Amino acid sequence: MSKTFNPQLFECSFITLKLLLEVFKKNLIDITDFKSNSELKISYIQSNLKHIQSERRSSIECVIHECMEINRSY
């Protein structure tokens, strides 16, 4: 993976993670699909969060936390 921060990739990963969370909450995907599609995105977002302005970081951290809780609870 590239060491250079890519804002478009970050944004795409975050949007995808939010969508995964939304469809999981609506029971449109199961936990296996949620986990397999969210874990890498969570990791990528966490490792690049330092590049995001603090005002937005808080909302991103909330989504990450919620996704991680779901992944841990199953």
Secondary structure, DSSP 4 states (H G I P E B T S, - for coil): --SS--HHHHHHHHHHHHHHHHHHHTTSS-HHHHHHHHHHHHHHHHHHGGGS-HHHHHHHHHHHHHHHHHHHH-
